[in-house]
Amino acid sequence: MSGVWVFDKKGVVRLITNPTRESFEMKPEQPHPGTATATAPGARPRVLVYLPTNQVITSFSQLEQRLNELGWTRYYSNSHHHHHHQCPNNDIIQFHRSDASNYLLSLPRNFSSFKHFHMYDVVIQNRSFFQVRDPTS
């Protein structure tokens, strides 16, 4: 898989396939002219597939159920107990595994907010259980 591995502020490694600022914003109406594999404007985004059942994940609750089965649980840091109404973390759910508690999987609660790097984050942390695919239809 080509791309650039980037560490974010939390020390989390992400794979950026097109290492530009637009990679994070994912504007489909501005495909990168330099990439031959750029998806056409209006094309459906890639989908996250749970391999053991070949299920396409279409909602956050489906993903959370699968993560729970794989040993991931919601992580609540002490800072979440302070009620900051302006806190942007309310729409980010963090998961951790007891056997790998040093890693936090940070995923948006709103499934439509999932970006490719969120999907790849799930795939990387659950090898052989998840896969990112282009939509079949």
Disulfide bonds with the S-S distance in Angstrom:
none
